[in-house]
């Protein structure tokens, strides 16, 4: 873990009580402060020690929630909703389109480290299916043309 990230993790942990009730909030903070959008092993160890729980418990939470990752990801994480509603409305076509456009498969990161493509079981935006998120920004009623414009917007914010 880079030195600045180690210091950032220490700072985050100092802001939370030593109670496992805060595990999700702590993990969100650590991941959001990491430029590679993930929770590194060293951070897991510090969190477990701070909360007096086993590392396996921390990894269990990271593995359970699809928004968390223990592997480096791109600056922008694209999540396509793969729920039945979004699937009926064309999510599979958008996934295929994004795989071709970005030249990656689901779960991979573009060589420039800008985008990671993932799926999510539900993004809670069924009324605007098909839906995707880029980091915390939600987009709905998507078409390939709209996806192109969204990608262009993020590509300009390298």
N, C-alpha and C positions, 0 to 999 in steps of 0.2 A: 504494500500500500504506500503510495507516495506520501511524503512527509506532510504536505499541506492537507491531504485527505485524512491522515491520522489525527492531525490537530483538529480538523473539522469534526471528526467522529467524537473526540474527547469533549469538544465544545457542545455538541448536540446532547451527549449523554449527561453533561452537567446541568442541562436545562430540564431534565426529566427526573422524577422521583424513582427510587430503586424498587419499582413495582412492575411485575410482568403485565399489568393492565395497560402499560404504555408501549408494549412491544410493537404494535402496528404503527403507531405514530413515529416511534424512533426509526423503524426501518424505512418508512416513507421519507423522513428527513434525510437519512444517510444516502438513500438512493437518489433523491432529488439534488443533492449537493455534489454527487459524483458526475463528472463530465461524461463518463461512459455508462451512465444510467444502470448501475448494478451495485450489489452489496458484496464487497470482497471478503474473503475468508478472515482477514485480520479484523475487519469490522464485526463480523459474526462473533469472533472470540471476545472482543471488547463488550459487545452487547450482552452476551451470555454472562460474563463476569459481573457487569453492572447490575443485571437483573437477578443474579444468583440462580440462573437456570442452565441447563445443559445446552451445548452448541447444537445438538440434535434437535432440540425444541425450536431453536431459532431457524435452523434449516427446514424444519417441518413447516413452519409458517411461510417461509420464502417459497417453498415448493408448492404449497397449497394455493396461494394467491397468485393468479397469472400476472398481476401487475408488478410483482417482484421478480428479480432475476439475480442469480449468483454468477452470471457470466456477462462479460462486457457487451454492451450494445451500442448502437449508433447514437448520435446526438439527438436524432428524432426517431422515436419508436412509433411506428404505424401499426395500429391494431384494427383489424377488420373484424366486425361482428360476424360470427358464424352461427348465430342462433337460427332456429327454424324460420322465423319471420324474415330475417335478413337474407337467409338462403333462398327463400321463395322469391324475394324481391331482387335477386341477382348478385348476392355477395360472392358466390363462387366465380362468377365472371370477373368481378373486380379483383379478386385474389389473383386469378390467372393474368389479368391485365397488369397488375402491379409487379408480379414476378417477371414478366417480360420487360416491362418498362425499366425496372430497377436492376434487372439481370441477377436476381437472387431468388431463392426459394423461401418459403415461410420458415422463420427461425434463423435466417441468415442476415448479415449486415453487408451493406454495399462496401466495396473496397476502399472508398474514401472515408468510411466511418460516419457518413452522414445519416443514413437510414437503416433501421432494422425493421423487418416485416414480421408481424405476428398475427395470430388470430385470437379472438376472445369469444367465450361462449355467449356472453350477453353484455352489451354496453348500456342497456337500459334506455334505448332511444328507438323503440319499435315503431313509433308513429312516423319516424323519418327514415325507415329502412330503404335501402341498405345504408349502414352507418359505419364510420370509422373514426378513430381518435388518432391524433398526432400529439404525442405527449399528453397534455391535459385538455387539448382543444378538440371538441366534438364536431363532426361534419355528418350531415344526413342527406337523404334523397340523392345519393351519389350516382354520377354517370362517369364514364372514362374522361370526358372533357373536363368535368369538375375536378377529378383527381389530378389531371395534368396541371390545372391552375393552382391547386393546393401544393403540389410538389414544387412547382416553380417558385411559389412564395417562400417555402422553407429553404429551397436551394439558394435563394438570394440572401438568406440570413445565415450564411455559413459562419 
